[in-house]
Amino acid sequence: MKTSIIAVLIVIVAAAGWYFYRAQYQAPTLAPAPQSSGDLLPAPSSVAAKEVVVDITASGFSPAEVRIKAGDTVKFINKDTKKRWPASGVHPTHLLCPGFDAKQGINAGESYSHTFTDVKTCPMHDHLFPIQFGKIIVE
């Protein structure tokens, strides 16, 4: 009886862990492309690209969710005393947003920048502390 209860608890914990992990790193659903009406394309925007700063601390990313435009850059600054490694999901492969990977830990006070060019949602995490995560929404 005791073994059965332990087995059920293990299954429940594993299922909950899988659910939260999948919800965090699930690829975004993209809306279908609008149909062409034969009109000319709008003129390119003259708005300059900007840089958004995300601090990485012992508590994680601040802010944990960033909304930017395609072409903007996110600069990650390590404000912790330990090395931090910002990267795209999914841990450990970092393949959901190719190129978004510091490829190594950055020391306290150092930074890593990445320019996001594709319109999509990029889950992010600290490769050295993968329970710390957030997302970058590129519009």
Secondary structure, DSSP 8 states (H G I E B T S, - for coil): -HHHHHHHHHHHHHHHHHHHHHHHH------------S------------EEEEEEETTEEESSEEEE-TT-EEEEEE-SSS-B-EEESSTTT--SSTT-B-SS-B-TT-EEEEE--SSEEEEEEETTEEEEEEEEEE-
